[in-house]
Amino acid sequence: MPAVQDERLLTTLKRTAAALRDAGVPFALAGGMAAWARGGPPTEKDIDVFVREQDADAALRALTAVGMTTEIPPEGWLVKAFDDGVLVDVIFRPSGVEVDDTLLCACDVMQVSAVEMRVLPVDDLLTSKLLALSEHVLDLGPVLEISRALREQVNWLAVRKRTRSSPFARAFFALLDELDIVQGGVAGDDGGAR
C-alpha cells in the first residue's frame, strides 16, 4: 500500500473498524481508502464505509459509543460520524450498488493498516463513484487517479455497462480512451449495450 499522508485517517479507520466489528455490524471499506488499500493513491479526504441499510442505526450507536460525534443528514442515503476532525461517511444506499450480504461476501478481506476488514471490490468502487457524478458534483480527479492506479484490476467492460445510463460516466470513459489509460480502450466497446 502507498503511504497515506494523514495518519489521523488511519487512526480513525482503525477505531471505526474496531467499533463496527465489536458491535457485530458487517461493513466494507469503500471510497478512496478502499482504493488506497488496493494499491491506489493516498487520500486525505475522509473514510467511507458501506453497511446494509438495516445496520445504519447500529453503526451510529457503535461509533457514538467510542466517542465519535454522529449525525443523520437530510440526504437519506448515509449517516456521518466525526472523530477528531476526521469524517466517516457510513453509506447504506450508494449509487449503483446495493449493500447486501451478497456484496459484503464479494469483498476481499484484507489487512488495512494492520486491521483485518472487508474491502469493496474495485468494480463496485468505480461504479459507485461514477454514478455519483452529477452536474453539481463533477470532480473527475479522484476517479481518474484511482482508474489510472488500479486499471489492471478493473473489468472495464462490466463497469462501463453498469454505468452506461450516466452521461458523466460515458464522458469519463471517453476521457479514459483519450488519455490512453486503458490498454485497447473501452469507450466504444460494450458489446452493443448503449
C-alpha positions as CSV (number, residue, x, y, z in Angstrom):
1,M,0.0,0.0,0.0
2,P,1.2,3.5,-0.7
3,A,1.8,5.8,2.2
4,V,-1.2,7.8,3.5
5,Q,-0.3,11.4,4.1
6,D,-2.6,11.9,7.1
7,E,-2.1,9.5,10.0
8,R,-5.3,10.8,11.5
9,L,-7.3,8.9,8.8
10,L,-5.6,5.6,9.7
11,T,-6.3,6.1,13.4
12,T,-9.9,6.9,12.7
13,L,-10.2,4.0,10.3
14,K,-8.9,1.6,13.0
15,R,-11.3,3.0,15.6
16,T,-14.2,2.7,13.1
17,A,-13.4,-0.8,12.1
18,A,-12.9,-2.0,15.7
19,A,-16.2,-0.3,16.8
20,L,-18.2,-1.8,14.0
21,R,-16.6,-5.2,14.4
22,D,-17.2,-5.2,18.2
23,A,-20.8,-4.2,17.7
24,G,-21.3,-7.0,15.1
25,V,-22.1,-4.6,12.3
26,P,-20.9,-6.0,8.9
27,F,-19.2,-3.3,6.8
28,A,-16.9,-2.8,3.8
29,L,-14.3,-0.2,3.4
30,A,-15.2,1.9,0.4
31,G,-14.2,5.2,-1.3
32,G,-10.7,6.5,-1.5
33,M,-9.4,4.4,1.4
34,A,-10.6,1.2,-0.3
35,A,-8.7,2.3,-3.5
36,W,-5.6,3.0,-1.4
37,A,-5.9,-0.4,0.3
38,R,-5.8,-2.0,-3.2
39,G,-2.7,0.0,-4.3
40,G,-4.3,3.2,-5.4
41,P,-3.4,6.8,-4.5
42,P,-3.4,8.0,-0.9
43,T,-6.4,10.0,0.2
44,E,-6.7,12.8,2.8
45,K,-10.4,13.4,2.4
46,D,-12.5,11.1,4.6
47,I,-13.4,7.5,5.3
48,D,-16.3,5.8,3.6
49,V,-17.8,2.5,4.8
50,F,-20.7,0.7,3.3
51,V,-23.2,-1.0,5.6
52,R,-26.6,-2.6,5.0
53,E,-29.4,-0.2,5.4
54,Q,-30.8,-2.1,8.4
55,D,-27.4,-1.8,10.1
56,A,-27.1,2.0,9.8
57,D,-28.6,2.8,13.3
58,A,-26.4,0.1,14.9
59,A,-23.4,1.6,13.2
60,L,-24.2,5.0,14.5
61,R,-24.6,3.7,18.0
62,A,-21.3,1.8,17.8
63,L,-19.4,4.9,16.7
64,T,-21.1,7.1,19.3
65,A,-20.1,4.5,22.0
66,V,-16.4,5.0,21.1
67,G,-16.7,8.8,21.5
68,M,-17.4,9.9,17.9
69,T,-19.9,12.7,17.2
70,T,-22.6,11.4,14.9
71,E,-25.4,13.0,12.8
72,I,-28.1,12.0,10.4
73,P,-28.0,14.4,7.4
74,P,-31.1,15.0,5.2
75,E,-29.7,13.2,2.2
76,G,-31.3,9.9,3.3
77,W,-28.5,7.5,1.9
78,L,-25.8,7.9,4.6
79,V,-25.1,8.9,8.2
80,K,-22.0,10.6,9.4
81,A,-19.5,10.3,12.3
82,F,-16.7,12.7,13.2
83,D,-13.6,11.7,15.1
84,D,-11.2,14.5,16.0
85,G,-12.0,16.3,12.8
86,V,-12.0,13.2,10.5
87,L,-15.3,12.5,8.7
88,V,-16.6,8.9,8.5
89,D,-19.4,8.5,5.9
90,V,-21.4,5.4,6.8
91,I,-23.2,4.8,3.5
92,F,-26.1,2.4,3.2
93,R,-27.6,3.4,-0.2
94,P,-24.7,4.2,-2.6
95,S,-25.2,5.0,-6.2
96,G,-25.4,1.9,-8.4
97,V,-24.5,-0.6,-5.8
98,E,-26.8,-2.5,-3.4
99,V,-25.2,-3.1,0.0
100,D,-26.4,-6.5,1.0
101,D,-25.0,-9.9,2.1
102,T,-24.0,-10.7,-1.5
103,L,-21.9,-7.6,-1.8
104,L,-20.3,-8.0,1.6
105,C,-19.4,-11.6,0.8
106,A,-17.9,-10.5,-2.6
107,C,-15.5,-8.2,-0.7
108,D,-11.9,-9.2,-0.2
109,V,-10.9,-9.5,3.5
110,M,-7.6,-7.5,3.6
111,Q,-5.2,-6.2,6.2
112,V,-5.6,-2.4,6.1
113,S,-3.0,-0.7,8.3
114,A,-2.8,-4.0,10.4
115,V,-6.6,-4.3,10.8
116,E,-8.5,-7.0,9.0
117,M,-11.6,-5.8,7.2
118,R,-13.7,-6.3,4.1
119,V,-12.6,-4.0,1.2
120,L,-15.1,-3.2,-1.6
121,P,-14.3,-4.8,-5.0
122,V,-12.7,-2.2,-7.3
123,D,-15.5,-2.6,-9.9
124,D,-18.1,-1.7,-7.3
125,L,-16.0,1.1,-6.1
126,L,-15.7,2.7,-9.5
127,T,-19.3,2.0,-10.3
128,S,-20.5,3.9,-7.2
129,K,-18.1,6.8,-7.8
130,L,-19.1,7.2,-11.5
131,L,-22.8,7.0,-10.8
132,A,-22.4,9.6,-8.0
133,L,-21.2,12.2,-10.6
134,S,-23.7,14.9,-11.4
135,E,-23.8,18.5,-12.7
136,H,-23.3,19.6,-9.1
137,V,-20.6,17.1,-8.2
138,L,-18.4,16.6,-11.2
139,D,-14.9,16.2,-9.8
140,L,-13.3,13.6,-12.2
141,G,-9.8,13.9,-10.5
142,P,-10.2,11.2,-7.8
143,V,-11.9,8.7,-10.1
144,L,-9.3,9.3,-12.7
145,E,-6.4,8.8,-10.2
146,I,-8.0,5.6,-9.0
147,S,-8.6,4.4,-12.5
148,R,-5.0,5.0,-13.5
149,A,-3.6,3.3,-10.5
150,L,-5.9,0.3,-10.4
151,R,-6.6,-0.1,-14.2
152,E,-5.3,-3.7,-14.3
153,Q,-7.7,-4.8,-11.5
154,V,-10.8,-3.4,-13.2
155,N,-13.3,-5.3,-15.5
156,W,-13.7,-2.2,-17.7
157,L,-16.5,-3.5,-19.9
158,A,-18.5,-4.6,-16.9
159,V,-18.1,-1.2,-15.2
160,R,-19.0,0.6,-18.4
161,K,-22.1,-1.5,-18.9
162,R,-23.2,-0.8,-15.3
163,T,-22.7,2.9,-15.6
164,R,-23.9,3.4,-19.2
165,S,-27.1,5.3,-18.0
166,S,-24.9,8.2,-16.8
167,P,-23.8,10.8,-19.3
168,F,-21.0,11.7,-16.9
169,A,-19.7,8.1,-16.8
170,R,-19.9,7.9,-20.6
171,A,-17.8,11.1,-20.8
172,F,-15.4,9.7,-18.3
173,F,-14.9,6.6,-20.5
174,A,-14.2,8.8,-23.5
175,L,-11.6,10.6,-21.4
176,L,-10.0,7.3,-20.4
177,D,-9.6,6.5,-24.1
178,E,-8.3,9.9,-25.0
179,L,-5.7,9.7,-22.2
180,D,-4.9,6.1,-23.3
181,I,-5.2,4.9,-19.7
182,V,-6.8,1.5,-20.5
183,Q,-5.0,-0.7,-23.0
184,G,-7.2,-1.2,-26.0
185,G,-9.7,1.4,-24.9
186,V,-13.2,1.0,-23.5
187,A,-15.3,4.0,-24.6
188,G,-16.9,2.5,-27.6
189,D,-16.9,-1.3,-27.0
190,D,-19.5,-2.5,-24.5
191,G,-20.9,-5.4,-26.5
192,G,-23.5,-3.2,-28.2
193,A,-25.2,-2.2,-24.9
194,R,-25.6,1.6,-25.2
